[in-house]
């Protein structure tokens, strides 16, 4: 394990979280569980079905006392079909449906992923275009870029019954009508591989947005991701 690399990422996470929390004052804290079903198909094709929900336990302003209060936020169901187009790259397209406050929200997704395998870890670049449609609102167009690193904590690669560290940083540019917004995400996760077909990741999903036009909104989610290969 490269301890210098781990220390750098831990320091970077603490720096970003600390700086943003002091600068802005609106927050919410909750849980973000998901289940991912991955299917390997013939001729380089694969498919993914994902279900995810959000629930909050506390929200308010930094520096002001608030009482914990549970609230269901939304549920997402998405499907992606991907095709391998190079040695380490894939293109994908899919659809997401969201249930929120009794409304249905629809999203089309186009995605390109490139994975670099470097010594004892992987570096994944992901570029996503998506379009979100909901009743009574203008279509939202987003351009997303995510850089993620997966680092085994034992040996050169993460094997069954071993832990690994995954850290990702994502930037989401969104345009809805004439309004532009930028969301930044920082997600450090600890993963464990039970078997080649089952693994779980638990950690923090931190998001900040709206800071370009007003006080920022900070989301602190406890992320729990279960991956199943079929």
C-alpha positions as CSV (number, residue, x, y, z in Angstrom):
1,X,0.0,0.0,0.0
2,X,1.3,3.5,-0.9
3,X,0.9,5.3,2.4
4,X,2.0,8.6,1.0
5,X,-0.9,8.5,-1.5
6,X,-3.4,7.6,1.2
7,X,-2.2,10.5,3.4
8,X,-2.5,12.9,0.5
9,X,-6.1,12.0,-0.2
10,X,-7.0,12.1,3.4
11,X,-5.4,15.6,3.7
12,X,-7.2,16.7,0.5
13,X,-10.6,15.5,1.8
14,X,-10.2,17.3,5.1
15,X,-9.0,20.5,3.4
16,X,-12.0,20.7,1.1
17,X,-14.5,19.8,3.7
18,X,-13.1,22.2,6.2
19,X,-12.8,25.1,3.8
20,X,-16.3,24.7,2.4
21,X,-18.0,24.2,5.7
22,X,-16.6,27.5,7.1
23,X,-17.5,29.4,4.0
24,X,-21.1,28.4,3.6
25,X,-23.9,27.7,6.0
26,X,-26.8,25.5,4.7
27,X,-26.5,21.8,5.2
28,X,-28.4,18.5,5.3
29,X,-27.2,15.1,6.7
30,X,-28.6,11.8,5.6
31,X,-28.1,8.3,4.2
32,X,-27.7,7.3,0.6
33,X,-28.0,3.5,0.1
34,X,-27.9,1.8,-3.3
35,X,-27.9,-1.7,-4.9
36,X,-26.2,-2.3,-8.2
37,X,-26.9,-5.3,-10.4
38,X,-24.2,-5.8,-13.1
39,X,-24.7,-8.2,-16.0
40,X,-21.9,-9.3,-18.3
41,X,-23.2,-10.0,-21.8
42,X,-21.6,-11.2,-25.1
43,X,-19.4,-9.3,-27.5
44,X,-18.2,-6.7,-25.0
45,X,-21.7,-5.7,-23.8
46,X,-22.8,-5.2,-20.2
47,X,-25.8,-3.9,-18.4
48,X,-26.3,-2.3,-15.0
49,X,-29.5,-1.8,-13.0
50,X,-29.3,0.5,-10.0
51,X,-31.7,1.5,-7.3
52,X,-30.9,4.3,-4.8
53,X,-32.8,6.3,-2.2
54,X,-32.1,9.3,-0.1
55,X,-33.3,10.0,3.5
56,X,-32.3,13.0,5.6
57,X,-31.9,13.0,9.4
58,X,-30.9,16.6,10.0
59,X,-30.8,19.9,8.1
60,X,-30.4,23.6,8.9
61,X,-27.6,26.2,9.1
62,X,-24.1,25.9,10.4
63,X,-23.8,27.5,13.9
64,X,-27.5,27.2,14.6
65,X,-29.1,24.6,16.8
66,X,-31.5,22.2,15.0
67,X,-33.3,19.1,16.1
68,X,-32.9,15.8,14.2
69,X,-35.8,15.1,11.9
70,X,-36.2,12.2,9.5
71,X,-37.4,12.9,6.0
72,X,-37.7,10.7,2.9
73,X,-36.3,12.6,-0.1
74,X,-36.5,10.5,-3.2
75,X,-35.9,7.1,-4.9
76,X,-34.1,6.5,-8.2
77,X,-34.2,3.5,-10.6
78,X,-31.8,3.5,-13.5
79,X,-30.7,1.2,-16.3
80,X,-27.5,1.5,-18.3
81,X,-26.3,-0.6,-21.3
82,X,-22.5,-0.4,-22.0
83,X,-20.3,-1.5,-24.9
84,X,-16.5,-1.9,-24.7
85,X,-14.9,0.2,-27.5
86,X,-11.3,-0.1,-26.6
87,X,-8.9,-2.0,-24.3
88,X,-9.9,0.1,-21.3
89,X,-12.8,2.2,-22.4
90,X,-16.6,1.9,-22.7
91,X,-19.5,3.9,-24.0
92,X,-22.9,3.6,-22.3
93,X,-26.5,4.9,-22.6
94,X,-29.4,4.7,-20.3
95,X,-32.5,6.0,-18.5
96,X,-33.3,7.0,-15.0
97,X,-36.7,7.5,-13.4
98,X,-37.0,9.4,-10.1
99,X,-39.9,9.5,-7.6
100,X,-39.8,12.7,-5.6
101,X,-42.7,14.4,-3.7
102,X,-45.3,12.5,-5.7
103,X,-43.7,13.6,-9.0
104,X,-42.0,11.6,-11.7
105,X,-38.7,12.9,-13.1
106,X,-37.1,11.3,-16.2
107,X,-33.4,11.4,-17.2
108,X,-31.6,10.3,-20.3
109,X,-27.9,9.4,-19.8
110,X,-24.9,9.2,-22.2
111,X,-21.6,8.1,-20.7
112,X,-17.9,7.5,-21.6
113,X,-15.5,5.7,-19.3
114,X,-11.7,5.3,-19.5
115,X,-9.8,3.2,-17.0
116,X,-6.1,3.4,-16.5
117,X,-4.3,0.6,-14.6
118,X,-1.3,2.1,-12.8
119,X,1.0,-0.1,-10.7
120,X,-1.1,-1.0,-7.6
121,X,-4.3,1.0,-8.3
122,X,-6.8,2.0,-11.0
123,X,-7.6,5.5,-12.2
124,X,-11.0,5.9,-13.9
125,X,-12.2,8.9,-15.9
126,X,-15.9,9.3,-16.5
127,X,-17.6,11.9,-18.7
128,X,-21.5,12.0,-18.6
129,X,-24.1,14.0,-20.5
130,X,-27.6,13.8,-19.1
131,X,-30.9,15.5,-19.7
132,X,-33.6,15.7,-17.0
133,X,-37.3,16.2,-17.8
134,X,-40.0,17.0,-15.2
135,X,-43.5,18.5,-15.4
136,X,-43.7,22.3,-15.2
137,X,-39.9,22.8,-15.3
138,X,-37.4,23.6,-18.1
139,X,-35.2,20.7,-19.2
140,X,-32.0,20.5,-17.3
141,X,-28.8,19.7,-19.2
142,X,-25.7,18.6,-17.3
143,X,-22.1,17.8,-18.2
144,X,-20.3,15.7,-15.5
145,X,-16.7,14.7,-15.1
146,X,-15.5,12.3,-12.4
147,X,-12.0,11.1,-11.5
148,X,-11.9,8.1,-9.3
149,X,-9.0,6.1,-7.8
150,X,-9.3,2.6,-6.4
151,X,-6.5,1.5,-4.1
152,X,-6.1,-2.0,-2.7
153,X,-5.1,-2.1,1.0
154,X,-3.5,-5.5,0.7
155,X,-1.0,-6.3,-2.1
156,X,-1.2,-5.2,-5.7
157,X,-4.9,-5.9,-6.2
158,X,-8.0,-6.2,-4.1
159,X,-9.1,-9.9,-3.9
160,X,-12.0,-11.6,-2.1
161,X,-12.0,-11.0,1.7
162,X,-9.8,-7.9,1.3
163,X,-10.4,-4.2,1.7
164,X,-9.8,-1.4,-0.7
165,X,-10.1,2.4,-0.7
166,X,-12.0,4.3,-3.4
167,X,-11.8,8.1,-3.7
168,X,-13.7,10.1,-6.4
169,X,-14.0,13.8,-7.2
170,X,-16.7,14.9,-9.6
171,X,-17.8,18.2,-11.1
172,X,-21.3,18.7,-12.4
173,X,-22.2,21.6,-14.7
174,X,-25.9,22.1,-15.0
175,X,-28.0,24.5,-17.1
176,X,-31.8,24.8,-16.6
177,X,-33.4,27.6,-18.6
178,X,-31.0,30.5,-18.3
179,X,-29.7,29.4,-14.9
180,X,-26.2,27.8,-14.6
181,X,-25.0,25.9,-11.5
182,X,-21.9,23.9,-10.5
183,X,-21.9,21.0,-8.1
184,X,-18.8,19.5,-6.7
185,X,-18.7,16.0,-5.1
186,X,-16.0,14.4,-3.0
187,X,-16.6,10.7,-2.1
188,X,-14.1,8.7,0.0
189,X,-15.3,5.1,0.4
190,X,-14.0,2.0,2.1
191,X,-14.8,-1.2,0.1
192,X,-14.7,-4.9,1.0
193,X,-14.9,-7.8,-1.4
194,X,-16.9,-10.7,-0.1
195,X,-16.7,-12.9,-3.2
196,X,-16.0,-12.1,-6.9
197,X,-19.7,-11.4,-7.3
198,X,-20.4,-9.4,-4.1
199,X,-18.8,-6.3,-2.7
200,X,-19.8,-3.4,-0.5
201,X,-18.6,0.2,-0.1
202,X,-19.3,2.5,2.8
203,X,-18.2,6.1,3.3
204,X,-19.0,9.8,2.9
205,X,-20.6,11.4,-0.1
206,X,-20.1,15.2,0.2
207,X,-21.7,17.6,-2.2
208,X,-21.8,21.4,-2.5
209,X,-23.7,23.4,-5.0
210,X,-25.4,26.8,-5.6
211,X,-22.3,28.6,-4.2
212,X,-21.9,30.6,-7.5
213,X,-25.1,32.6,-7.1
214,X,-25.9,32.4,-3.4
215,X,-25.0,30.7,-0.1
216,X,-24.0,27.1,-0.8
217,X,-26.0,24.0,-0.1
218,X,-23.9,21.2,1.6
219,X,-25.0,17.6,1.6
220,X,-23.3,15.0,3.8
221,X,-24.6,11.6,2.9
222,X,-23.5,8.3,4.4
223,X,-23.1,6.3,1.2
224,X,-23.7,2.5,1.3
225,X,-23.3,0.7,-2.1
226,X,-23.8,-3.0,-2.6
227,X,-22.6,-4.4,-5.9
228,X,-23.8,-7.8,-7.3
229,X,-22.4,-9.5,-10.4
230,X,-24.8,-11.7,-12.2
